[in-house]
Amino acid sequence: MVSLRDESLGATDAAGPTVGVLALQGDFREHARVLGELGARVVLVRRPEDVEGIDGLVIPGGESTVMDKLSRAFGVAEPLKRRIAEGLPVYGTCAGLIMIADTLLDTIEGQRNLGGLDVVVRRNAFGSQNQSFETDLDVPALGERPVHAVFIRGPVVEAVGERATPLATLADGRVVAVEQGNLVGTSFHPEIQGDHRFHEYFLAKVRAAVTAAA
Ligand SMILES: NC(=O)CC[C@H](N)C(=O)O
């Protein structure tokens, strides 16, 4: 169990990369647990100074409108934008995907995003909470075994820009997972389904970025 007070979680092994989890709102504890199990040193990111030492960042599911407001109020939005522009690996799930998308549809007035990912994302594209659903998705980048994906009031990627690539689509062709260089986004929640392949895929990007910078 991860306590709210823990600022540093996961593996103590100094070899693991340091991965921040934006911990202002949403299911950041689940991501912290998965990343820790995979050998990362996990830092909960809430203040500008938390952004400095991280090698990668996960933005959890939750509510993007709230995460946006809190990230600006706590002063982490600007340092995160700067690090993303500099190439920080970021994995956004659900609300996290909304946060890193360049263009948003169905936002509330005044909602902003961190941006970086060359996609158009529509919030709440699958309807209300009780229209949440689960499905098996083919994700060729992660191997042949399908990923069991849990959608909870998730967004959809309505358009994939030139710089981004789809990683998974629903049977009807709608894009629900994308990547672009060091950025990965999923409309669903791998952190709650016990399949760690998306986190492993992201951690490989983090490790490669750390090696490249050394
Ligand atoms: N599970 C989720 O992260 C839901 C996202 C939420 N509907 C939003 O707009 O932020």
PDBQT file of the ligand as one rigid body, heavy atoms in Angstrom, charges set to zero:
ROOT
HETATM    1  N1  LIG A 301     -10.733   7.602 -16.310  1.00  0.00    +0.000 N 
HETATM    2  C1  LIG A 301     -10.393   8.808 -16.688  1.00  0.00    +0.000 C 
HETATM    3  O1  LIG A 301      -9.246   9.231 -16.565  1.00  0.00    +0.000 OA
HETATM    4  C2  LIG A 301     -11.513   9.663 -17.197  1.00  0.00    +0.000 C 
HETATM    5  C3  LIG A 301     -11.066  10.960 -17.838  1.00  0.00    +0.000 C 
HETATM    6  C4  LIG A 301     -12.079  12.054 -17.596  1.00  0.00    +0.000 C 
HETATM    7  N2  LIG A 301     -13.326  11.777 -18.238  1.00  0.00    +0.000 N 
HETATM    8  C5  LIG A 301     -11.491  13.392 -18.026  1.00  0.00    +0.000 C 
HETATM    9  O2  LIG A 301     -11.998  14.041 -18.871  1.00  0.00    +0.000 OA
HETATM   10  O3  LIG A 301     -10.488  13.757 -17.512  1.00  0.00    +0.000 OA
ENDROOT
TORSDOF 0
